[in-house]
Amino acid sequence: MEKAELVSELKRWCRGEGLDETHALMTIVPEDVEISEVEETLETIKPLGRVRVRGRNFSARLNRRMFLCESKETVKEECSS
């Protein structure tokens, strides 16, 4: 999946769950990763503050689980080349 597709997926998912996009992030992990592992790992990124999983889905295309997470602090989009 390309970055643009992932961003579109995140925006649709936020809208469906009623989450503010500025406090949302999507993480893609292997199928055996549990919610608690995702939350604990993301909370080690101090600028995010408290992080909670608000949705999960399986992507057959990526063969991975996708988690929609909500952070207490605003998520800033970083541009990558």
N, C-alpha and C positions, 0 to 999 in steps of 0.2 A: 504494500500500500504506500502511496506517495503521501508526502506531508499535507498537501491540499485535501486529499481524501480523508486523512485522519482529522484534520481541523474541521471539515464539514461534518464528520461523524460526531465529534465532540459537541459541536453547536446543536445538532439535531437532538442528541441525547440530553443535553442540558435543558433544551426547550421541553422535551417530553417529561423530564423529571422536575421541571420548575426550578432549576438551579441557576443562579447568577453565573454567567460565563467567566466573570472576572475572579471568581473564587473556585473555579473548577479545573480539574486536570484529569486526563485519561492516562492510565498506565496499562501496558500490555506485558503480560507475564506468562510463564509456562503454566500449563493446566493444573499442576499440583500445588500451586501457591495459594495459601489461605488468606482470607480477608485480614486477619490479625497481622500477618506478616507484611501485607501491603501498608496498612496503617502505621505500624511500628517503624517500618523502613522510611516512609515518607515523612514521618514526624522528626526524623533525624536531620531533615533539611529545615533548619531553624526559621528561615524567613517565611515558611508556609504556615507556621503555627500548628494548631491542632488539625489533624486530617481525619476524615471519616469517609468510608466507602458508602456511596449512595446508590450504586447500581453495578451489576456485573452481567457479562454477556460472553458468549464463546464465538470467536471468529474462526470459521472453518477455513477461510482464505489464508489466515495467518497461522492457523493451528495453535492459537493462544487464547487465553482468557483476557478479557478487557474489563478493567474496573473504572467506573466513574467515581471520582473522589471530590470531596468538597473541603477546602481549606479555610481556616479562620481568616487568614490574611489574603490580600489580593495576589493573584498569580500574574506575574509579568511575563509577557511573551518575549522570548529571546529569539532573535533572527539567527539562523545558521546558514552558512554558504553551502 
